[in-house]
Amino acid sequence: MTTDAPRDKRPLQTPELYRYVLDHNPPLDPVLRELVETTRARFPERAGMQSAQEQGPLLAFLVRLVGARRVVEVGTFTGFSALAMARALPADGTLIACDVSEEWTAVAREFWARAGVADRVALRIAPALETLRALPAGPGIDLAYLDADKDNYVNYWEELVPRMRPGGLIVADNVLYHGEVADPDAGGNAAAIRAFNDHVAADRRTESVMLTVADGVTIARRI
């Protein structure tokens, strides 16, 4: 029996600890690694929009875990997360990638082709709500990844949930929004994410968990 006081189990995220995490995750393959560096070089002011490096292996793991064949991504940027998921799909799998930028997704197209998965990715350049509403209304999506404009997160959620097959996953990024969600007086994107988080927590069509991965990731399972 110990009389030691309980320790806080939340480790301080240091650069050394982050490197340790990356070193103990599946490594990025050379194409993904080059895509990370190319994004930083071509879009230095926007590179923070790219999913964190540890999210690539996580998304690929989830695609394989649920045996996904049909994936939807809302917010593609330069294609890092789409590439990670497309690599994990079976040869007959499809990923619908939603974005509004031809400039950013031109980089994505280049790297999807180099990785040999261009035939698995269907890029839709249009407002994502239009793309989602044009999809079949029935439950046919195995996994959806949400990483786009925060004001529309609830709207995207409402379009996706009815289209998820039972057991399918919705993965939402940035649910901690740099820690600002803890502030009840938060405004802007942080307020939008607070509203989204409350919406998800109250939705009885899904069961969900919020993880402190990167900038916060929620994984919700369609019941």
C-alpha angles and dihedrals in degrees: 000000000000129000094197115130115252112270124227104254093204106099120214107255105235127170088251092052092047090052089049090055093050091047090055096047124079105283122246111257117240094264093051090045092052091047090056091052094043091052091051091049099045099037107025094160092049101037091103087071089070115099113257116268094248090056093066094066090040093055092045089050092052092048090054093040094060095035090240120196099164118047130174123200121194107200116020107176107172095347106256098133093038090053092049091051096041090055089056094050121096116254092265094047124116133210119195108206117199122201141134100217123089089183097057096039092050085073089048092052091051093053096041088056093047090050092050096240101103090109090060096052123077107192117205115195102198139086104303094231089061091050093047094047090052092058120097110281095228127088104278106128118099099188135005127192118203118200109137141097107345097217089067099045093106091047092050090048092053092051093046104044097065089047096053117101116233107280092021120135134232112198116195123193131208095027091148093046097207090315093296093117090077089068110087089202094053117136138196118017093354090058090049091052091048089055091047093050091051090047093052093045090054097045110107092190089076142033115221145183128201116217131194092230113140106319092349128292128210118201114196126186121209110236 
